[in-house]
Amino acid sequence: MRIIAGEARGRRIDAPAGRNTRPTLDRVRENLFNILQNRLIGRTVLDLFAGSGALSLEAISRGAAFAVMVDSSREAHRVQMRNTEGLGFSDRAEILLCDWHQAVSRLKSEGRTFDLVFLDPPYSMTDLQEVFRAIHPLLSADGLVILEHEAGVQPMTGDTLRKTDERKWGFCAVTFFTEA
């Protein structure tokens, strides 16, 4: 995998070994970030189920001010640390080794808000209503949630946020949500 554009363009990043993590393909990231290009500069990012951290690192490379990466896998955490340090982004990233519940609770208690929230849960996790209710208070006024999921399968998200767009690239789909 590599960073597609921006400050770290072309630099390689690692992905966690094994089948527990499904890295977002370069072409999907490229298309996604072409859509987001005007929403990145100076923005804050929350990346739940972060895996390699590729989405956060791409956002930072393209001008995001800061990103919080969350994953419960120790291997993913090690890879995120290595990738972040290797790109020189340590001062613009926070990496949390915990499940999404713990991370959201902690971030809420700290009064944090985010402009972009990336959700890339395991494809088998199709009921995301609890996740959407939990992250809602973390969204800034014009915040955007970007959900990666299996094409042809629309996870249950509830009515906390409003679906605004959906794109498909092969077996992968990305759905965008804003305030309801």
C-alpha positions in Angstrom: 0.0 0.0 0.0 1.0 3.6 -0.5 -0.1 7.1 0.2 -1.8 8.4 -2.9 -1.3 12.2 -2.8 -0.1 15.1 -0.7 2.9 15.6 1.5 3.7 11.8 1.7 2.7 11.0 -1.9 4.1 7.6 -3.1 5.4 6.6 0.3 4.7 3.0 1.3 2.8 2.0 4.4 2.3 -1.4 5.9 -0.8 -3.4 6.7 -1.4 -5.7 9.6 -0.7 -9.4 8.7 -3.5 -11.9 8.6 -7.1 -11.9 7.5 -8.5 -9.9 10.4 -7.8 -6.6 8.7 -9.0 -5.6 5.3 -7.0 -2.6 4.1 -8.8 -0.1 1.9 -7.5 -0.6 -1.7 -5.4 2.2 -3.2 -7.9 2.8 -6.0 -10.8 3.1 -3.5 -8.8 5.5 -1.3 -7.9 7.6 -4.4 -11.5 7.9 -5.5 -12.7 8.6 -1.9 -10.1 11.3 -1.3 -10.9 12.9 -4.7 -14.4 13.3 -3.4 -13.2 14.7 0.0 -10.4 16.9 -1.3 -12.2 20.2 -0.4 -13.1 19.0 3.1 -9.6 18.0 4.3 -7.5 21.1 4.9 -7.2 21.9 8.6 -9.8 19.3 9.6 -9.8 16.8 12.4 -10.3 13.1 11.7 -11.6 10.1 13.7 -10.8 6.7 12.3 -12.6 3.9 14.0 -11.6 0.3 13.1 -8.5 2.0 11.7 -6.5 -1.1 10.7 -3.3 0.1 9.1 -4.3 3.8 9.6 -4.3 4.3 5.8 -7.4 6.5 5.7 -6.1 8.8 8.5 -2.6 8.9 7.1 -3.9 9.8 3.6 -6.1 12.6 5.2 -3.0 14.0 7.0 -0.9 13.8 3.9 -3.6 15.8 2.1 -3.8 18.5 4.8 -5.9 17.3 7.7 -4.7 18.9 10.9 -5.0 15.9 13.2 -6.3 12.3 13.3 -7.2 9.9 16.0 -6.9 6.2 15.0 -8.7 3.5 16.9 -8.3 -0.2 16.7 -8.5 -3.0 19.3 -5.9 -5.2 17.5 -2.4 -5.1 19.0 -1.0 -5.9 15.5 -2.9 -3.0 13.9 -1.8 -0.7 16.7 1.9 -1.6 16.1 1.4 -1.1 12.3 -0.3 2.3 12.9 2.6 3.4 15.1 5.2 2.3 12.6 3.4 3.9 9.7 2.8 7.2 11.5 6.4 7.5 12.7 7.7 6.4 9.3 5.8 9.2 7.6 6.8 11.8 10.2 3.1 12.3 11.3 3.5 11.5 15.0 2.8 15.1 16.0 -0.5 15.0 14.0 -1.9 11.7 15.1 -3.1 10.0 18.3 -3.3 6.2 18.2 -5.6 4.4 20.7 -5.4 0.7 21.4 -9.0 -0.1 22.5 -12.4 -1.0 21.2 -14.6 1.6 19.7 -16.8 1.8 22.8 -13.9 2.8 25.0 -12.5 5.2 22.5 -15.8 7.0 21.9 -16.5 7.2 25.7 -13.0 8.7 26.3 -13.3 11.2 23.4 -16.7 12.3 24.6 -15.5 12.8 28.1 -12.6 15.0 26.7 -15.2 17.1 24.8 -13.6 16.3 21.5 -15.3 16.8 18.1 -14.3 15.7 14.6 -15.0 17.0 11.1 -14.6 13.6 9.4 -15.3 10.2 10.9 -14.1 7.1 9.0 -15.8 3.9 9.8 -14.3 0.7 8.2 -15.7 -2.1 10.5 -15.5 -5.7 9.6 -17.9 -6.5 6.8 -19.6 -9.0 9.1 -20.6 -6.1 11.4 -23.8 -5.0 9.7 -25.7 -3.5 12.6 -24.0 -0.2 13.2 -26.9 1.6 14.9 -25.1 1.7 18.2 -21.9 3.0 16.6 -23.9 5.8 14.8 -25.7 6.8 18.0 -22.4 6.9 19.9 -20.4 8.9 17.4 -23.1 11.5 16.8 -22.1 13.8 19.7 -18.5 13.7 18.4 -19.4 15.2 15.0 -18.7 18.9 14.4 -21.5 21.1 13.1 -20.7 20.2 9.5 -19.2 16.8 10.2 -19.2 14.0 7.7 -19.2 10.2 8.4 -17.7 8.0 5.8 -18.7 4.3 6.1 -16.9 1.7 4.1 -18.9 -1.5 3.6 -19.4 -4.4 1.2 -21.1 -3.3 -2.0 -24.7 -4.5 -2.2 -25.0 -4.7 1.6 -26.3 -1.6 3.4 -25.5 -1.9 7.1 -28.2 -0.8 9.5 -27.3 2.7 10.7 -30.5 4.0 12.2 -31.8 7.5 11.8 -29.3 9.4 13.8 -27.5 10.7 10.7 -28.8 11.2 7.1 -27.3 9.4 4.1 -26.2 11.9 1.5 -24.3 9.8 -1.1 -23.0 6.3 -1.9 -20.3 5.2 -4.3 -19.2 1.7 -5.3 -15.9 0.4 -6.6 -15.9 -3.4 -7.2 -16.8 -5.2 -4.0 -16.4 -2.1 -1.9 -18.9 0.7 -1.3 -18.6 3.9 0.6 -21.6 5.7 2.1 -21.6 9.3 3.3 -23.7 10.6 6.2 -24.3 14.1 7.7 -26.6 15.5 10.4 -30.2 14.3 10.0 
